[in-house]
């Protein structure tokens, strides 16, 4: 392996690990502020920070909005995914929620066949079957306890798959930094609206209150860490092909398991490990089939990582 590829793997591992660290910070706010409000404030900080970076690097030209309907679709998708995932990790162990998120590539492959008319190869169906079997194994002990709330990470994965479709539709219309800013800027109003709607819904867990300073600081930390993670993952793909970098996404699961055990007392049981094995097997099978079928250029867009 060349030194450039090795650096790429290190960047990717660091970026994916940082995403799980951010998820752990979000989970630490469970019961202190509604998940809808946490998502809204996290994206507000992200939008402001990315706007500053974009102005310094691209000036006014960086703020143009190409393909407005697609940008709105991206924002709605990531807003839905973020709310569902944040609420999910408030209610269930971090490792289990993270495992379920890994079905996003398989859902993307199936939705691409339906909405983008892309051919879904047999491998995509096999990978999806393995992934959903894994999800059922992981959720089995939680559905009875949490009810429909246990499906929140699954809804989040569906939202992320929709985001991937919109990302494909808008590929190449702006720089990576501009696209990151646009998704944060467009998602923020939707998330603020969702937080306000949750407050007036009558659901006690969604009632807004003045947040503690520590909550505000942690939301800012998550905004910074998520943006930094995506920057690291993008930098990885400039030094190693996306086919080499993509499997490093499973670093997230290792970090999530470790942080969940250390800080939240969530030690995964046999069902979680068995389900994770099925989901990861499906993802690696799909990745390997795509790697074999196509020749991937040296520089690729960022892999499908959760944009939270």
N, C-alpha and C positions, 0 to 999 in steps of 0.2 A: 504494500500500500504506500502511495506517495505521501510526502509530508503534507501536501496541500489537502489530500483526502483525509488524512488523520486529523488535521485541524478542523476540517469540516465536521467530522464526527464528534469532536470535542465541543464545537459550537452547538451542534444539534442536541447533544446530550444535556448541555447546560441550559439550552432554551426550553426543552421539554420538561426538565426537572424544575425549572423556575415556574412553569405553568402550574405544576402541582403544589409548589410552595404557595403560590397565590391562592389556589383553591383552599389550602389549609387555613390561610389567613381569613378567607371568607367564612369558612366553617366556624372559626373562633368567634364570630359575631352572632352566632345562632342565639336567638332569644333576646338580643340586645337592640335589634332594629330589623324591620321587615326585609325579606330577601328582595322584594321589588325595589325598595328604597336603596338598598346596598348596590344593586345593579345600576340604578339611575345615577347615583353619586360616583360610582366607579367609572362609568362611561363619561360623565361630565368632566372629571379630572383628566381622563384620557384624551378627550376632544380638545381641551385647553392646551395640554402639553404638546400634543401632536400639531396643533395649529401653530404654536410657536416654532417648532422645528421646521414645519413646512414653509413658513414665512422666511426663515433664515436661509433655507436651501433653495427654494424655488420662487420666492416672492409671490406677487399677486397672481401670477399665472398658475401657481399650484392649486389655487382655490376654485378653479373652474369645475363645473359639475357635468361630466359627460354621462349620457344615457340616464336621465333622471329617473324614469320608472324602474330601471334596474337597481339604481342606488337605493330607492325606497324599498324595493324587494329585499335587498341585502340587509337593510336596517331592521325591517320587520322580522326577518328570519333570525338575525343574531339577538334581537331583543327577546323574542320568544324563547330561544335557546338559553340565553343567560338567565332569565327569570326562572325557567324550569330547573336549570341546573343548580342555581343558588338555593332555591327552595328545597331541592332534592338533597343537597349535602347538609342542609340544616336538619333534615329529618332522618337521614340514614348514613351509615359509615362512608367515609370518603373513598375507600378502596372499591366498594361495591358500585358507587355512583360513577367512578372513573372507568371501571370495567365496562359498564353499559355504554358509556360514551364512545368506546372503541368500535361500535357497530356503524359509526358514521360513514366510513369509506364504502361499506357494503350497501348501505341505504343510498348513498350517492350513486353507486353503479346502477342500482335498480331504478331510481328516479330519473337518471339520465336516459335510460331506455324508454321510459314513459313520456317524459316531457321534452327531451332534446332529440328523441328519435335515434339515439345511439344504440347500436347493437349490444345487447347484454350477453356476453359469452357464457358458456356453461359454467365456467369457473366462478363467475359472479354469483350464480344461483347456489352453487355448492358452498361458497364462502358465506353467503347470507344465511343459509340453513344452519351452518355450524355456529355462526354468531348468535342467531336467535335462540338456538338450543342452549348456548352458554348463558344468555340473558335469562332464560326461564329457570335455569339451575341457580343463578345468582339471586333472582327475585323470590324464589320459592318460599324461603322463610320470612320474607318481609311483606309480601302481599297481604297475608292474613293479619299482620300487625298494623301496617300503615294504610291498608286499603289502596285506593287509587293513587294516593300520594307516592307509593312505591314506584309508580310508572313515570314519575317526573323526569328522571334522567333519560328514559327512553324518548319522551317527548323532546327533550333537549337535543338528543342525537338526531331526531327528525328535523329539527330546526337548523342544526348545523349542516345537514345534508342539503337542505334547501339553499342555505348560504353558498355551499360549494357550487350549486347549479348557477346561481346568479353571478358568482365569481367567474365562472367559465364564460358566461355571456358578456361580461365586461372586461375580459382579459386583454391587457395591453393598451387600454384606453387612457391610463394615467400611470404615474410612478407608483411603486409599492408604498412609499410614505403617504402620497396623496390618497391612495385607496384606503389605507388605514385610517387616515383622518376622516375621510368621507363616511366610513361606516360608523365611526364613533360620533361624528357630528349629527348624522341622520338618526342614529339609534337613540341618542340622548332624549329628544322630545318624546319619542314613543315610550321610553322607559319612565320618564317623569309622569307621563299620562297614566301609565299602568300603576305607578305608585299612588297617585292621587285616587284612581279608581279603586284600588285595593283598600285605601283608607276609608272610603265611603261605602264599601261593600258590606260592612257590618261584621267582617271576619276579624276577630281580635288579633290574630297573628299578623295581620296586614295593616293594623292601625299605626299611623305615623305619630312620632313624637320627636322632640328636640334630641338629636343624637349626642352622645358623649363625645368629647374631644378625641378619645381613643378610637372611636368608631370612624370618625372623619379621617383620622390619620391612617387607619388601616385601609379604608377605601382608596385613599390616595396611593398608598403603598401597592395595592393590587393593580391600580391603573398603571403605575410606573413599571411594575414587574411584568405585567402582561405585554406592554409595549416593548420592553426590553427583550422578553422571551421571543416574540415574533421577529424582532430585529436579528437576534442570534440565529434563529432557524433560517431566516432568509440568507444571512451571511454564510451559513453552512452550505446552502445550495449553490453558492457561487464558488465553492472550493471542492465540492464533491457532488456527483449527480444526485438528483432527487431519489433515484432508485436505491442508492447507497444510504442516503440520509433517512428515508421514510421509516424503516424499521426501528429507528432510535426512539420513535414515539412511545414505545412501550417502557421507556425509562420512567414515563409519567406514572405508570402503575406501581413500579417498584418504590418510587418516592412517596406515592399516595399511601401505600401499605405501611411504609416506615413511619411517616408522619402521623397517620391515623392511630397506630399502635403507641407511639411515644407520647402524643399530646392529647389524644381523645379516648384512649383505652379501647380502641376498636381493633381487636385481633381477628383477622379473617378466619372463618371456619373452612372446613373441607369443601362445602358447597361453593364458597366464593372462589377458592383456588381451582376447583374443577370447572366452574363456569368461565373463569378467566382463561384457562387453558384452551377451552373451545373457541372463545372469542378471538384470542390471539392466533390460534391455528387458522381460523378463517381469514383473518387479516393478512397473515404471512402467506397463505396460499394464494390469495388474490393478488398481493404484491408481487409474488414470484411469477405468476402467470402473466402479469402485465410487463414485468421486466424481461421475460423471455420473448414476448410477442413484439415489442417495439424497441427501437434503438433510441435512447434518451440523450438529447444534447447535453453539453457540459453545463450550461447555465439553465436552471429551471425556476419557475415560480415556486413560492413557498409551499411545502407539503400541506396536506389537509390536517392542520392542528386546530384544536378548539380555540376559537377567537373569543376568549372571555375576558 
